Amino acid sequence: MPHSQKKPDTDRSRRAPLPVCAALCAVAAVAAAATAESGVGTICIEAQSGLVIAEANADVRRAPASMVKMMQMLLVAEGLRAGKWTLATPVTVTDHAQGMGGTQVYLEQGDVYPLGQLMQAVAVASANDAAMAVAEGLWGSEEACKQAMNQRAAGLGMANTVFHSVHGLPPDAGEQSDQTTARDMARLAQFCVLQPRILEWTRCKEFTFKPGQAVNYNTNKLLWKMDDCDGLKTGFIRSAGFCVTATAARDNIRLIAVVMGGQSSGPRFDTARKLLEDGFAQVCRTRVLAQGDPVGESIPVANCEAPRIQLTAAQDLWIVVKQDDVGKLTVTPEHAGLLEAPIAAGEAIGVAHAGLQGKPLASVPLTVPDDLPEAGWRWKLQRSLAPHHTASSPEAVTPE
């Protein structure tokens, strides 16, 4: 690597024994071949960088069913963090919300529930009536909520996604179906897992919505099959098939897997688990830069007795990549070509980008390791009288 000859540190604890890894890889390969042949859309990515570990039919547009509720969860969680509402915000159930079909927690018109209780029903039980109640309660109408969902999707770069509902149910006559791709759902999930509140909702295996009702079990059965799975959302309607967006964290690595268009309920969870397990077997967490490591060439400094300075990494930079790609990582600094004193030690001057095959994966600020005080008048006078000091020398250049 250009900044150092050191081999990057890797974090690969708790790896499965080789026979187990081999078996998982073999099963995953069979599953991948089956999904490719059947048209099922799948993708597995690393959550932080979006690194694609495996994919098949990931850009085929199809209905996501109740996985559209992930966008509502994201908007609500972001609103909570921004102070727009709280978990205690009261939401009144309308006749329209009461009339939602499919999975529900049987809300009744006029009832008032705290937002947090309704969101738990959305995330765990996939309750369509709760999703509509939240849409109308927070945004004023279903249409306003859909507009907010589509705006956020566009902002996230989900170019193949359009939401026509807040719940994912089949469209009524004359209406259009929600459309997205496995890749876009994985992109949405990347932002969902950044919200601790969403993972609190989606890791919950069961709850009782109100006294006297039966227990609601999480529709994501992978929570019972994979200990480190903590979300996110399932979906099913006839036109979409059986879908799931799942996530799991292990050894400081979080992966996301999406399965869309499954022909039956159980296999979608098996496929998602195989994608995640095979993903964990393939990747490792690598330290590309340590705090204080010099990066790139030294930079000229004007108006300073120190003619040049070497920038250093402000903090450790870790990246998750496939094990075979560790040696292919590159570090590219980005900064001004000339600095001008005074500059305080620790001041951020630029950025170091770590990437693979031209694709940036992560970055870290570059800072000045030492104070760079402005030169005194004696030094400036001596430099001005020196015969070799010309306007072409780095120290004499005046930034525009």
Secondary structure, DSSP 4 states (H G I P E B T S, - for coil): -TT-SSPPEEE-TTPPPHHHHHHHHHHHHHHHHHHHHHT-EEEEEETTT--EEEEESTT--B--GGGGHHHHHHHHHHHHHHTS--TT-EEEPPHHHHT--SS-----TT-EEEHHHHHHHHHHH--HHHHHHHHHHHHSSHHHHHHHHHHHHHHTT-TT-B-S-SS-PPPPTTPPPPBB-HHHHHHHHHHHTT-HHHHHHHT--EE-SSTTSPPEEPS-THHHH-TTEEEEEEEEETTTEEEEEEEEEETTEEEEEEEEEESSHHHHHHHHHHHHHHHHHHEEEEEEE-TT-B-SS-EEEESSSS-EE--EESS-EEEEEEGGGGGGEEEEEE--S-EES-B-TT-EEEEEEEEETTEEEEEEEEE-SS-BPPPPHHHHHHHHH-TT--TTSGGGPPP-
